[in-house]
Amino acid sequence: MTKALKLVAFCLAMLTAAPSAFAASIELPVARQTIPAGSEIGHRDLVERKFPSRTATQFAVASHRSQLVGQVTRRTLLPGQPIPINSVEQPLLVKRGEPARLVFQEQGLVIVMQVEALQNGGAGSFVRVRNVDSGLVVSGRVQQDGTIRVEN
């Protein structure tokens, strides 16, 4: 067998083996460099790296960068490591112990009052707040603008 035929045979063997080799790996987003806790993640902070496909099934890690961009890190992320889903969270719009605005709206009636947040919360999360004047504690959903809306 000539060298050329051996090369063709080798290439054909690689092409037939390639699909199984690619099926055994998955690309996951990883930090390009160390990202400190409390930092917001941007597109430039991430790169893709190949891992064994079992990595995504065995561990709760982000499988796509859209799950990470715009999120805030809860702990330091190391470069080149898969990013656990629980290591990021929505940016905090309401912070515990700080003043916030509570909004109640029903049938054209709008009531807005100053409250003290009893919990941290990002957009969409439920938080408990205390009316500064009466001491009454209520819960509401944090809105994109940082206000807290009481739902019936």
N, C-alpha and C positions, 0 to 999 in steps of 0.2 A: 504494500500500500504506500502510495507516495505521500509526501508531507502535505500536499494540498488536500488530498482526500482525507487524511487524518484530521486536518484542520476543519474541513467541512463536517466530518462526522462529530467532532468535538462540539462545534457550534450548534449542530442539530440537537445533540444531547443536552446542551445548556438551554436551548429554547424550549424543549419539552419539559425540562426540570424547572424552568423559571416560574411558571404559574404557581407551583406548590411552594416555591421559595418565597414568592411575594405574598401568598395567602397567609404565610406564617408570621408576617410582620405587619405592623400598623404604624402610621405616622401620628404622633401626638405633639401638641404644642408644649414647649418647654421655655423656661426663662433664658434669654440670651446672656444675661449677666445676673448677679445677685440682686434681687428686688427686696428692699427692706419692708418690714411689717408696716402697714398703714399707707402704703403707696398705691396710687391708682395705676392699673395696668393699661398700657397702650399697645397698638399694633407693633411698634418698633421694639418693644420689650420681649417679644416672642419670636421663636423660630420653631420649625418642625424637625423632629428627630424620629428615626425608626426605632421601634421597640417590638419585642415578641407580641403577637396578637393576644396572648393570655394576659398581658399587663393590664389592658383595658377591662378585661372581664374579671380578673381577680381583685383589682383595686378600684376604688371609686375615684378615678382621675378624669380630668377634662379631656374630652376627645376632639374638641374643635376650639379654635381660638375665639369664636364668637361667645363661648361660655365664659371667657376670661376678660376680654377687652371691656374697659369701663368699670370693672370690679375693683375693689380695694382688698389688698392682701391682709389677712388676719395674722400671718406669721411670715418670717423671712423665707423667700423662695430661692432655692439654689439653682445655678445654671445647669442645664442638661438633664434635669430630673423631671419626671412626670409631675404634674401639678394636681394634688388632691382637690376635689371639689369643695371640701369643707375648709380649705385654707384661703378661700376668697369669699367676699360678701358684697352686697350692694353698698354703695357709698352712703354713709350716715347723713340723713337730712335732719334728724331729730336726735339730740343728745341728752342723756339723762342729766337731770338737775338744771337744765337750761330752759329759758322761757320758750314757749311755742304758741302758735295760734290754733285754736280749736274752732272748727266751722260746723254748724248745724244748718241744714237746708232742707226745707220741706214746703211744697205748694207755694212757692214765692217768698216764704219767710226765710230770712238768712240771719243767723245769730253768730257773731264772731266774738270770741273771748280769749283773754290771755290765760295760759295754763303753764304748769311746770311739768316737764316730761319726767316720767318715772322709769322709762326704759329708752335705750337707743333704738333707732329704727331707720331703715332705708325705705325707698318708695315701694308701696305695696304691703309693707308689714304692719301688723297690728301692734299698737303700743298703748300702755296705760298712762294717763295724765291726771294731774290733780288741779282742780279749780283753785286758784290762789286765794280767792275771797272766802269761799264756802268750805274748802277742804274736800269737796266731793270728788271721788275718783271715778273716771269713765275711761272707756277704751274707744279707739278710733283707728282708721287706716291712714297711714302716711301717704300723702299725695306727692306728685312729681315736684310741685313748687315748695314742699316742706311744710305745708299746712296739714292739720290732722282733721279728717272728716269723720263725724259721728254718723254711723249707719243705723237705720231702723232695723 
